[in-house]
Amino acid sequence: MATPNSVARFLASDTGRWLRVGAGLGLLTTGLRRGGAGGALTAVIALVPLAAGTFDYCVISFLLGGPLRGQEIREG
C-alpha cells in the first residue's frame, strides 16, 4: 500500500480531524440555511468530511492509495 502524503498525514492528525469536522459543520449549516435543491445537496456533501473527521477516516489518503483509517496513517 502506498505511503500517504503530507496532506493525508495532516488530515489524519488531531488538528486535521477537527478541521474536517468544522468544515463539515460549516457546509451543513450553509446548506440548511440556503435551502432548495442546492442547499440540500450541500448539506448531503457536508456529511462526508463531518463523518470522516468524527469517525477517524481519511478519504483523501484512501483516494491516493493509502490507508483509510486515520490511526493507520499516523502509525505509518
PDB file with SEQRES, HELIX, SHEET and CRYST1 records, atoms N, CA, C and O in Angstrom:
SEQRES   1 A   76  MET ALA THR PRO ASN SER VAL ALA ARG PHE LEU ALA SER          
SEQRES   2 A   76  ASP THR GLY ARG TRP LEU ARG VAL GLY ALA GLY LEU GLY          
SEQRES   3 A   76  LEU LEU THR THR GLY LEU ARG ARG GLY GLY ALA GLY GLY          
SEQRES   4 A   76  ALA LEU THR ALA VAL ILE ALA LEU VAL PRO LEU ALA ALA          
SEQRES   5 A   76  GLY THR PHE ASP TYR CYS VAL ILE SER PHE LEU LEU GLY          
SEQRES   6 A   76  GLY PRO LEU ARG GLY GLN GLU ILE ARG GLU GLY                  
HELIX    1 AA1 SER A    6  ALA A   12  1                                   7    
HELIX    2 AA2 ASP A   14  ARG A   34  1                                  21    
HELIX    3 AA3 GLY A   36  PHE A   55  1                                  20    
HELIX    4 AA4 VAL A   59  LEU A   63  1                                   5    
HELIX    5 AA5 GLY A   70  GLU A   75  1                                   6    
CRYST1    1.000    1.000    1.000  90.00  90.00  90.00 P 1           1          
ATOM      1  N   MET A   1       0.845  -1.180   0.000  1.00  0.00           N  
ATOM      2  CA  MET A   1       0.000   0.000   0.000  1.00  0.00           C  
ATOM      3  C   MET A   1       0.891   1.244   0.000  1.00  0.00           C  
ATOM      4  O   MET A   1       1.940   1.257   0.643  1.00  0.00           O  
ATOM      5  N   ALA A   2       0.483   2.264  -0.704  1.00  0.00           N  
ATOM      6  CA  ALA A   2       1.287   3.483  -0.817  1.00  0.00           C  
ATOM      7  C   ALA A   2       1.309   4.252   0.499  1.00  0.00           C  
ATOM      8  O   ALA A   2       0.358   4.209   1.280  1.00  0.00           O  
ATOM      9  N   THR A   3       2.405   4.950   0.724  1.00  0.00           N  
ATOM     10  CA  THR A   3       2.521   5.796   1.905  1.00  0.00           C  
ATOM     11  C   THR A   3       1.723   7.077   1.683  1.00  0.00           C  
ATOM     12  O   THR A   3       1.858   7.712   0.637  1.00  0.00           O  
ATOM     13  N   PRO A   4       0.899   7.465   2.648  1.00  0.00           N  
ATOM     14  CA  PRO A   4       0.110   8.686   2.469  1.00  0.00           C  
ATOM     15  C   PRO A   4       1.009   9.914   2.409  1.00  0.00           C  
ATOM     16  O   PRO A   4       2.048   9.963   3.068  1.00  0.00           O  
ATOM     17  N   ASN A   5       0.617  10.880   1.636  1.00  0.00           N  
ATOM     18  CA  ASN A   5       1.424  12.094   1.514  1.00  0.00           C  
ATOM     19  C   ASN A   5       1.210  13.015   2.712  1.00  0.00           C  
ATOM     20  O   ASN A   5       0.456  12.685   3.627  1.00  0.00           O  
ATOM     21  N   SER A   6       1.856  14.138   2.705  1.00  0.00           N  
ATOM     22  CA  SER A   6       1.811  15.050   3.848  1.00  0.00           C  
ATOM     23  C   SER A   6       0.412  15.616   4.096  1.00  0.00           C  
ATOM     24  O   SER A   6       0.057  15.895   5.241  1.00  0.00           O  
ATOM     25  N   VAL A   7      -0.384  15.789   3.044  1.00  0.00           N  
ATOM     26  CA  VAL A   7      -1.749  16.280   3.229  1.00  0.00           C  
ATOM     27  C   VAL A   7      -2.574  15.251   3.989  1.00  0.00           C  
ATOM     28  O   VAL A   7      -3.308  15.597   4.915  1.00  0.00           O  
ATOM     29  N   ALA A   8      -2.454  13.991   3.598  1.00  0.00           N  
ATOM     30  CA  ALA A   8      -3.185  12.926   4.294  1.00  0.00           C  
ATOM     31  C   ALA A   8      -2.711  12.807   5.737  1.00  0.00           C  
ATOM     32  O   ALA A   8      -3.523  12.585   6.636  1.00  0.00           O  
ATOM     33  N   ARG A   9      -1.418  12.949   5.970  1.00  0.00           N  
ATOM     34  CA  ARG A   9      -0.902  12.888   7.345  1.00  0.00           C  
ATOM     35  C   ARG A   9      -1.462  14.037   8.184  1.00  0.00           C  
ATOM     36  O   ARG A   9      -1.820  13.843   9.345  1.00  0.00           O  
ATOM     37  N   PHE A  10      -1.536  15.228   7.600  1.00  0.00           N  
ATOM     38  CA  PHE A  10      -2.118  16.358   8.332  1.00  0.00           C  
ATOM     39  C   PHE A  10      -3.593  16.105   8.620  1.00  0.00           C  
ATOM     40  O   PHE A  10      -4.047  16.315   9.745  1.00  0.00           O  
ATOM     41  N   LEU A  11      -4.346  15.655   7.618  1.00  0.00           N  
ATOM     42  CA  LEU A  11      -5.771  15.417   7.808  1.00  0.00           C  
ATOM     43  C   LEU A  11      -6.041  14.331   8.839  1.00  0.00           C  
ATOM     44  O   LEU A  11      -7.091  14.339   9.481  1.00  0.00           O  
ATOM     45  N   ALA A  12      -5.113  13.399   9.007  1.00  0.00           N  
ATOM     46  CA  ALA A  12      -5.279  12.336   9.997  1.00  0.00           C  
ATOM     47  C   ALA A  12      -4.865  12.786  11.399  1.00  0.00           C  
ATOM     48  O   ALA A  12      -5.149  12.097  12.379  1.00  0.00           O  
ATOM     49  N   SER A  13      -4.201  13.932  11.501  1.00  0.00           N  
ATOM     50  CA  SER A  13      -3.796  14.439  12.818  1.00  0.00           C  
ATOM     51  C   SER A  13      -5.024  14.963  13.563  1.00  0.00           C  
ATOM     52  O   SER A  13      -6.091  15.133  12.972  1.00  0.00           O  
ATOM     53  N   ASP A  14      -4.866  15.215  14.855  1.00  0.00           N  
ATOM     54  CA  ASP A  14      -5.976  15.753  15.649  1.00  0.00           C  
ATOM     55  C   ASP A  14      -6.458  17.085  15.083  1.00  0.00           C  
ATOM     56  O   ASP A  14      -7.662  17.329  14.996  1.00  0.00           O  
ATOM     57  N   THR A  15      -5.521  17.941  14.701  1.00  0.00           N  
ATOM     58  CA  THR A  15      -5.885  19.235  14.122  1.00  0.00           C  
ATOM     59  C   THR A  15      -6.653  19.050  12.819  1.00  0.00           C  
ATOM     60  O   THR A  15      -7.652  19.730  12.585  1.00  0.00           O  
ATOM     61  N   GLY A  16      -6.195  18.142  11.978  1.00  0.00           N  
ATOM     62  CA  GLY A  16      -6.869  17.871  10.716  1.00  0.00           C  
ATOM     63  C   GLY A  16      -8.265  17.311  10.904  1.00  0.00           C  
ATOM     64  O   GLY A  16      -9.190  17.648  10.166  1.00  0.00           O  
ATOM     65  N   ARG A  17      -8.404  16.448  11.903  1.00  0.00           N  
ATOM     66  CA  ARG A  17      -9.736  15.896  12.183  1.00  0.00           C  
ATOM     67  C   ARG A  17     -10.696  16.997  12.616  1.00  0.00           C  
ATOM     68  O   ARG A  17     -11.833  17.048  12.147  1.00  0.00           O  
ATOM     69  N   TRP A  18     -10.243  17.885  13.514  1.00  0.00           N  
ATOM     70  CA  TRP A  18     -11.101  18.991  13.958  1.00  0.00           C  
ATOM     71  C   TRP A  18     -11.421  19.926  12.808  1.00  0.00           C  
ATOM     72  O   TRP A  18     -12.528  20.460  12.726  1.00  0.00           O  
ATOM     73  N   LEU A  19     -10.462  20.125  11.923  1.00  0.00           N  
ATOM     74  CA  LEU A  19     -10.690  20.967  10.751  1.00  0.00           C  
ATOM     75  C   LEU A  19     -11.779  20.366   9.852  1.00  0.00           C  
ATOM     76  O   LEU A  19     -12.653  21.083   9.364  1.00  0.00           O  
ATOM     77  N   ARG A  20     -11.720  19.048   9.638  1.00  0.00           N  
ATOM     78  CA  ARG A  20     -12.735  18.389   8.805  1.00  0.00           C  
ATOM     79  C   ARG A  20     -14.110  18.433   9.455  1.00  0.00           C  
ATOM     80  O   ARG A  20     -15.114  18.645   8.775  1.00  0.00           O  
ATOM     81  N   VAL A  21     -14.160  18.234  10.766  1.00  0.00           N  
ATOM     82  CA  VAL A  21     -15.444  18.322  11.466  1.00  0.00           C  
ATOM     83  C   VAL A  21     -16.001  19.742  11.349  1.00  0.00           C  
ATOM     84  O   VAL A  21     -17.187  19.924  11.074  1.00  0.00           O  
ATOM     85  N   GLY A  22     -15.150  20.741  11.557  1.00  0.00           N  
ATOM     86  CA  GLY A  22     -15.583  22.138  11.445  1.00  0.00           C  
ATOM     87  C   GLY A  22     -16.035  22.483  10.042  1.00  0.00           C  
ATOM     88  O   GLY A  22     -17.038  23.174   9.865  1.00  0.00           O  
ATOM     89  N   ALA A  23     -15.308  22.013   9.043  1.00  0.00           N  
ATOM     90  CA  ALA A  23     -15.698  22.277   7.654  1.00  0.00           C  
ATOM     91  C   ALA A  23     -17.032  21.600   7.342  1.00  0.00           C  
ATOM     92  O   ALA A  23     -17.887  22.180   6.673  1.00  0.00           O  
ATOM     93  N   GLY A  24     -17.201  20.390   7.822  1.00  0.00           N  
ATOM     94  CA  GLY A  24     -18.456  19.685   7.607  1.00  0.00           C  
ATOM     95  C   GLY A  24     -19.629  20.399   8.260  1.00  0.00           C  
ATOM     96  O   GLY A  24     -20.698  20.529   7.663  1.00  0.00           O  
ATOM     97  N   LEU A  25     -19.423  20.862   9.489  1.00  0.00           N  
ATOM     98  CA  LEU A  25     -20.486  21.604  10.176  1.00  0.00           C  
ATOM     99  C   LEU A  25     -20.797  22.914   9.473  1.00  0.00           C  
ATOM    100  O   LEU A  25     -21.958  23.310   9.370  1.00  0.00           O  
ATOM    101  N   GLY A  26     -19.746  23.594   8.984  1.00  0.00           N  
ATOM    102  CA  GLY A  26     -19.950  24.839   8.248  1.00  0.00           C  
ATOM    103  C   GLY A  26     -20.738  24.617   6.961  1.00  0.00           C  
ATOM    104  O   GLY A  26     -21.660  25.371   6.650  1.00  0.00           O  
ATOM    105  N   LEU A  27     -20.367  23.576   6.217  1.00  0.00           N  
ATOM    106  CA  LEU A  27     -21.096  23.262   4.986  1.00  0.00           C  
ATOM    107  C   LEU A  27     -22.535  22.845   5.281  1.00  0.00           C  
ATOM    108  O   LEU A  27     -23.459  23.228   4.562  1.00  0.00           O  
ATOM    109  N   LEU A  28     -22.715  22.073   6.322  1.00  0.00           N  
ATOM    110  CA  LEU A  28     -24.056  21.634   6.700  1.00  0.00           C  
ATOM    111  C   LEU A  28     -24.936  22.825   7.058  1.00  0.00           C  
ATOM    112  O   LEU A  28     -26.081  22.917   6.616  1.00  0.00           O  
ATOM    113  N   THR A  29     -24.398  23.726   7.852  1.00  0.00           N  
ATOM    114  CA  THR A  29     -25.137  24.929   8.239  1.00  0.00           C  
ATOM    115  C   THR A  29     -25.472  25.778   7.015  1.00  0.00           C  
ATOM    116  O   THR A  29     -26.596  26.259   6.873  1.00  0.00           O  
ATOM    117  N   THR A  30     -24.496  25.956   6.141  1.00  0.00           N  
ATOM    118  CA  THR A  30     -24.715  26.732   4.923  1.00  0.00           C  
ATOM    119  C   THR A  30     -25.801  26.103   4.053  1.00  0.00           C  
ATOM    120  O   THR A  30     -26.680  26.795   3.540  1.00  0.00           O  
ATOM    121  N   GLY A  31     -25.730  24.790   3.896  1.00  0.00           N  
ATOM    122  CA  GLY A  31     -26.725  24.106   3.079  1.00  0.00           C  
ATOM    123  C   GLY A  31     -28.124  24.210   3.656  1.00  0.00           C  
ATOM    124  O   GLY A  31     -29.090  24.430   2.925  1.00  0.00           O  
ATOM    125  N   LEU A  32     -28.232  24.052   4.968  1.00  0.00           N  
ATOM    126  CA  LEU A  32     -29.549  24.127   5.595  1.00  0.00           C  
ATOM    127  C   LEU A  32     -30.122  25.538   5.552  1.00  0.00           C  
ATOM    128  O   LEU A  32     -31.330  25.714   5.398  1.00  0.00           O  
ATOM    129  N   ARG A  33     -29.265  26.540   5.688  1.00  0.00           N  
ATOM    130  CA  ARG A  33     -29.731  27.930   5.639  1.00  0.00           C  
ATOM    131  C   ARG A  33     -30.103  28.340   4.217  1.00  0.00           C  
ATOM    132  O   ARG A  33     -31.019  29.136   4.006  1.00  0.00           O  
ATOM    133  N   ARG A  34     -29.384  27.789   3.252  1.00  0.00           N  
ATOM    134  CA  ARG A  34     -29.625  28.154   1.853  1.00  0.00           C  
ATOM    135  C   ARG A  34     -30.958  27.603   1.362  1.00  0.00           C  
ATOM    136  O   ARG A  34     -31.709  28.294   0.674  1.00  0.00           O  
ATOM    137  N   GLY A  35     -31.244  26.369   1.715  1.00  0.00           N  
ATOM    138  CA  GLY A  35     -32.498  25.755   1.299  1.00  0.00           C  
ATOM    139  C   GLY A  35     -32.491  25.354  -0.158  1.00  0.00           C  
ATOM    140  O   GLY A  35     -31.493  25.540  -0.855  1.00  0.00           O  
ATOM    141  N   GLY A  36     -33.575  24.816  -0.612  1.00  0.00           N  
ATOM    142  CA  GLY A  36     -33.705  24.404  -2.002  1.00  0.00           C  
ATOM    143  C   GLY A  36     -32.860  23.185  -2.319  1.00  0.00           C  
ATOM    144  O   GLY A  36     -32.273  22.565  -1.433  1.00  0.00           O  
ATOM    145  N   ALA A  37     -32.812  22.856  -3.595  1.00  0.00           N  
ATOM    146  CA  ALA A  37     -32.064  21.679  -4.042  1.00  0.00           C  
ATOM    147  C   ALA A  37     -30.559  21.860  -3.843  1.00  0.00           C  
ATOM    148  O   ALA A  37     -29.870  20.923  -3.440  1.00  0.00           O  
ATOM    149  N   GLY A  38     -30.049  23.059  -4.122  1.00  0.00           N  
ATOM    150  CA  GLY A  38     -28.623  23.324  -3.935  1.00  0.00           C  
ATOM    151  C   GLY A  38     -28.209  23.234  -2.479  1.00  0.00           C  
ATOM    152  O   GLY A  38     -27.145  22.708  -2.155  1.00  0.00           O  
ATOM    153  N   GLY A  39     -29.053  23.748  -1.610  1.00  0.00           N  
ATOM    154  CA  GLY A  39     -28.769  23.670  -0.186  1.00  0.00           C  
ATOM    155  C   GLY A  39     -28.812  22.244   0.325  1.00  0.00           C  
ATOM    156  O   GLY A  39     -27.990  21.850   1.152  1.00  0.00           O  
ATOM    157  N   ALA A  40     -29.768  21.472  -0.166  1.00  0.00           N  
ATOM    158  CA  ALA A  40     -29.868  20.067   0.234  1.00  0.00           C  
ATOM    159  C   ALA A  40     -28.646  19.286  -0.238  1.00  0.00           C  
ATOM    160  O   ALA A  40     -28.123  18.446   0.494  1.00  0.00           O  
ATOM    161  N   LEU A  41     -28.192  19.559  -1.453  1.00  0.00           N  
ATOM    162  CA  LEU A  41     -27.002  18.891  -1.979  1.00  0.00           C  
ATOM    163  C   LEU A  41     -25.768  19.262  -1.152  1.00  0.00           C  
ATOM    164  O   LEU A  41     -24.945  18.403  -0.833  1.00  0.00           O  
ATOM    165  N   THR A  42     -25.648  20.537  -0.813  1.00  0.00           N  
ATOM    166  CA  THR A  42     -24.530  20.984   0.018  1.00  0.00           C  
ATOM    167  C   THR A  42     -24.561  20.301   1.378  1.00  0.00           C  
ATOM    168  O   THR A  42     -23.520  19.885   1.886  1.00  0.00           O  
ATOM    169  N   ALA A  43     -25.738  20.182   1.967  1.00  0.00           N  
ATOM    170  CA  ALA A  43     -25.874  19.535   3.272  1.00  0.00           C  
ATOM    171  C   ALA A  43     -25.497  18.061   3.199  1.00  0.00           C  
ATOM    172  O   ALA A  43     -24.866  17.538   4.118  1.00  0.00           O  
ATOM    173  N   VAL A  44     -25.874  17.392   2.126  1.00  0.00           N  
ATOM    174  CA  VAL A  44     -25.524  15.977   1.968  1.00  0.00           C  
ATOM    175  C   VAL A  44     -24.018  15.814   1.776  1.00  0.00           C  
ATOM    176  O   VAL A  44     -23.407  14.922   2.365  1.00  0.00           O  
ATOM    177  N   ILE A  45     -23.424  16.674   0.953  1.00  0.00           N  
ATOM    178  CA  ILE A  45     -21.979  16.621   0.733  1.00  0.00           C  
ATOM    179  C   ILE A  45     -21.229  16.897   2.033  1.00  0.00           C  
ATOM    180  O   ILE A  45     -20.155  16.339   2.259  1.00  0.00           O  
ATOM    181  N   ALA A  46     -21.783  17.747   2.883  1.00  0.00           N  
ATOM    182  CA  ALA A  46     -21.155  18.091   4.159  1.00  0.00           C  
ATOM    183  C   ALA A  46     -21.010  16.879   5.073  1.00  0.00           C  
ATOM    184  O   ALA A  46     -20.145  16.862   5.948  1.00  0.00           O  
ATOM    185  N   LEU A  47     -21.834  15.884   4.879  1.00  0.00           N  
ATOM    186  CA  LEU A  47     -21.761  14.700   5.734  1.00  0.00           C  
ATOM    187  C   LEU A  47     -20.465  13.920   5.546  1.00  0.00           C  
ATOM    188  O   LEU A  47     -20.033  13.216   6.459  1.00  0.00           O  
ATOM    189  N   VAL A  48     -19.838  14.034   4.377  1.00  0.00           N  
ATOM    190  CA  VAL A  48     -18.585  13.302   4.122  1.00  0.00           C  
ATOM    191  C   VAL A  48     -17.463  13.778   5.044  1.00  0.00           C  
ATOM    192  O   VAL A  48     -16.927  12.959   5.791  1.00  0.00           O  
ATOM    193  N   PRO A  49     -17.071  15.076   5.034  1.00  0.00           N  
ATOM    194  CA  PRO A  49     -15.996  15.484   5.942  1.00  0.00           C  
ATOM    195  C   PRO A  49     -16.402  15.400   7.415  1.00  0.00           C  
ATOM    196  O   PRO A  49     -15.567  15.128   8.278  1.00  0.00           O  
ATOM    197  N   LEU A  50     -17.668  15.630   7.694  1.00  0.00           N  
ATOM    198  CA  LEU A  50     -18.146  15.563   9.075  1.00  0.00           C  
ATOM    199  C   LEU A  50     -18.016  14.144   9.618  1.00  0.00           C  
ATOM    200  O   LEU A  50     -17.471  13.943  10.703  1.00  0.00           O  
ATOM    201  N   ALA A  51     -18.505  13.174   8.881  1.00  0.00           N  
ATOM    202  CA  ALA A  51     -18.415  11.780   9.327  1.00  0.00           C  
ATOM    203  C   ALA A  51     -16.974  11.276   9.319  1.00  0.00           C  
ATOM    204  O   ALA A  51     -16.561  10.559  10.231  1.00  0.00           O  
ATOM    205  N   ALA A  52     -16.210  11.647   8.294  1.00  0.00           N  
ATOM    206  CA  ALA A  52     -14.821  11.190   8.213  1.00  0.00           C  
ATOM    207  C   ALA A  52     -13.997  11.711   9.387  1.00  0.00           C  
ATOM    208  O   ALA A  52     -13.214  10.964   9.973  1.00  0.00           O  
ATOM    209  N   GLY A  53     -14.166  12.973   9.729  1.00  0.00           N  
ATOM    210  CA  GLY A  53     -13.442  13.522  10.869  1.00  0.00           C  
ATOM    211  C   GLY A  53     -13.900  12.926  12.185  1.00  0.00           C  
ATOM    212  O   GLY A  53     -13.084  12.660  13.067  1.00  0.00           O  
ATOM    213  N   THR A  54     -15.194  12.715  12.323  1.00  0.00           N  
ATOM    214  CA  THR A  54     -15.741  12.169  13.559  1.00  0.00           C  
ATOM    215  C   THR A  54     -15.298  10.735  13.782  1.00  0.00           C  
ATOM    216  O   THR A  54     -14.938  10.365  14.900  1.00  0.00           O  
ATOM    217  N   PHE A  55     -15.321   9.925  12.737  1.00  0.00           N  
ATOM    218  CA  PHE A  55     -15.009   8.503  12.877  1.00  0.00           C  
ATOM    219  C   PHE A  55     -13.573   8.154  12.508  1.00  0.00           C  
ATOM    220  O   PHE A  55     -13.232   6.975  12.413  1.00  0.00           O  
ATOM    221  N   ASP A  56     -12.726   9.159  12.300  1.00  0.00           N  
ATOM    222  CA  ASP A  56     -11.292   9.000  12.043  1.00  0.00           C  
ATOM    223  C   ASP A  56     -10.980   8.212  10.772  1.00  0.00           C  
ATOM    224  O   ASP A  56     -10.178   7.278  10.783  1.00  0.00           O  
ATOM    225  N   TYR A  57     -11.620   8.604   9.695  1.00  0.00           N  
ATOM    226  CA  TYR A  57     -11.306   8.062   8.379  1.00  0.00           C  
ATOM    227  C   TYR A  57     -10.780   9.198   7.522  1.00  0.00           C  
ATOM    228  O   TYR A  57     -11.192  10.347   7.684  1.00  0.00           O  
ATOM    229  N   CYS A  58      -9.870   8.880   6.610  1.00  0.00           N  
ATOM    230  CA  CYS A  58      -9.304   9.902   5.733  1.00  0.00           C  
ATOM    231  C   CYS A  58      -9.515   9.476   4.282  1.00  0.00           C  
ATOM    232  O   CYS A  58      -8.754   8.677   3.737  1.00  0.00           O  
ATOM    233  N   VAL A  59     -10.545  10.017   3.678  1.00  0.00           N  
ATOM    234  CA  VAL A  59     -10.915   9.659   2.311  1.00  0.00           C  
ATOM    235  C   VAL A  59      -9.822  10.073   1.328  1.00  0.00           C  
ATOM    236  O   VAL A  59      -9.568   9.365   0.354  1.00  0.00           O  
ATOM    237  N   ILE A  60      -9.180  11.204   1.572  1.00  0.00           N  
ATOM    238  CA  ILE A  60      -8.111  11.685   0.684  1.00  0.00           C  
ATOM    239  C   ILE A  60      -6.975  10.668   0.615  1.00  0.00           C  
ATOM    240  O   ILE A  60      -6.486  10.353  -0.470  1.00  0.00           O  
ATOM    241  N   SER A  61      -6.558  10.157   1.766  1.00  0.00           N  
ATOM    242  CA  SER A  61      -5.497   9.152   1.793  1.00  0.00           C  
ATOM    243  C   SER A  61      -5.910   7.920   1.005  1.00  0.00           C  
ATOM    244  O   SER A  61      -5.121   7.380   0.229  1.00  0.00           O  
ATOM    245  N   PHE A  62      -7.137   7.477   1.202  1.00  0.00           N  
ATOM    246  CA  PHE A  62      -7.643   6.294   0.502  1.00  0.00           C  
ATOM    247  C   PHE A  62      -7.638   6.513  -1.011  1.00  0.00           C  
ATOM    248  O   PHE A  62      -7.253   5.622  -1.769  1.00  0.00           O  
ATOM    249  N   LEU A  63      -8.065   7.701  -1.448  1.00  0.00           N  
ATOM    250  CA  LEU A  63      -8.079   8.002  -2.881  1.00  0.00           C  
ATOM    251  C   LEU A  63      -6.669   8.062  -3.463  1.00  0.00           C  
ATOM    252  O   LEU A  63      -6.476   7.831  -4.656  1.00  0.00           O  
ATOM    253  N   LEU A  64      -5.686   8.373  -2.618  1.00  0.00           N  
ATOM    254  CA  LEU A  64      -4.289   8.425  -3.068  1.00  0.00           C  
ATOM    255  C   LEU A  64      -3.579   7.082  -2.923  1.00  0.00           C  
ATOM    256  O   LEU A  64      -2.374   6.985  -3.157  1.00  0.00           O  
ATOM    257  N   GLY A  65      -4.326   6.044  -2.536  1.00  0.00           N  
ATOM    258  CA  GLY A  65      -3.751   4.709  -2.429  1.00  0.00           C  
ATOM    259  C   GLY A  65      -3.230   4.352  -1.049  1.00  0.00           C  
ATOM    260  O   GLY A  65      -2.610   3.303  -0.873  1.00  0.00           O  
ATOM    261  N   GLY A  66      -3.473   5.206  -0.077  1.00  0.00           N  
ATOM    262  CA  GLY A  66      -3.028   4.943   1.290  1.00  0.00           C  
ATOM    263  C   GLY A  66      -4.130   4.292   2.108  1.00  0.00           C  
ATOM    264  O   GLY A  66      -5.192   3.957   1.582  1.00  0.00           O  
ATOM    265  N   PRO A  67      -3.873   4.115   3.391  1.00  0.00           N  
ATOM    266  CA  PRO A  67      -4.889   3.517   4.264  1.00  0.00           C  
ATOM    267  C   PRO A  67      -6.068   4.458   4.488  1.00  0.00           C  
ATOM    268  O   PRO A  67      -5.933   5.676   4.375  1.00  0.00           O  
ATOM    269  N   LEU A  68      -7.209   3.888   4.802  1.00  0.00           N  
ATOM    270  CA  LEU A  68      -8.417   4.665   5.044  1.00  0.00           C  
ATOM    271  C   LEU A  68      -8.495   5.150   6.486  1.00  0.00           C  
ATOM    272  O   LEU A  68      -8.938   6.271   6.732  1.00  0.00           O  
ATOM    273  N   ARG A  69      -8.079   4.338   7.428  1.00  0.00           N  
ATOM    274  CA  ARG A  69      -8.192   4.670   8.845  1.00  0.00           C  
ATOM    275  C   ARG A  69      -7.095   5.641   9.268  1.00  0.00           C  
ATOM    276  O   ARG A  69      -5.924   5.463   8.935  1.00  0.00           O  
ATOM    277  N   GLY A  70      -7.497   6.667  10.005  1.00  0.00           N  
ATOM    278  CA  GLY A  70      -6.554   7.668  10.472  1.00  0.00           C  
ATOM    279  C   GLY A  70      -5.463   7.108  11.356  1.00  0.00           C  
ATOM    280  O   GLY A  70      -4.315   7.547  11.288  1.00  0.00           O  
ATOM    281  N   GLN A  71      -5.815   6.141  12.186  1.00  0.00           N  
ATOM    282  CA  GLN A  71      -4.833   5.536  13.085  1.00  0.00           C  
ATOM    283  C   GLN A  71      -3.710   4.848  12.288  1.00  0.00           C  
ATOM    284  O   GLN A  71      -2.542   4.930  12.666  1.00  0.00           O  
ATOM    285  N   GLU A  72      -4.064   4.178  11.197  1.00  0.00           N  
ATOM    286  CA  GLU A  72      -3.049   3.531  10.356  1.00  0.00           C  
ATOM    287  C   GLU A  72      -2.145   4.567   9.702  1.00  0.00           C  
ATOM    288  O   GLU A  72      -0.948   4.327   9.544  1.00  0.00           O  
ATOM    289  N   ILE A  73      -2.694   5.703   9.324  1.00  0.00           N  
ATOM    290  CA  ILE A  73      -1.884   6.760   8.713  1.00  0.00           C  
ATOM    291  C   ILE A  73      -0.889   7.306   9.731  1.00  0.00           C  
ATOM    292  O   ILE A  73       0.289   7.483   9.423  1.00  0.00           O  
ATOM    293  N   ARG A  74      -1.367   7.572  10.944  1.00  0.00           N  
ATOM    294  CA  ARG A  74      -0.490   8.113  11.977  1.00  0.00           C  
ATOM    295  C   ARG A  74       0.597   7.124  12.379  1.00  0.00           C  
ATOM    296  O   ARG A  74       1.703   7.542  12.718  1.00  0.00           O  
ATOM    297  N   GLU A  75       0.315   5.827  12.350  1.00  0.00           N  
ATOM    298  CA  GLU A  75       1.302   4.824  12.711  1.00  0.00           C  
ATOM    299  C   GLU A  75       2.324   4.601  11.596  1.00  0.00           C  
ATOM    300  O   GLU A  75       3.449   4.175  11.859  1.00  0.00           O  
ATOM    301  N   GLY A  76       1.934   4.887  10.352  1.00  0.00           N  
ATOM    302  CA  GLY A  76       2.786   4.607   9.204  1.00  0.00           C  
ATOM    303  C   GLY A  76       3.759   5.612   8.922  1.00  0.00           C  
ATOM    304  O   GLY A  76       4.531   5.474   7.973  1.00  0.00           O  
TER     305      GLY A  76                                                      
END                                                                             
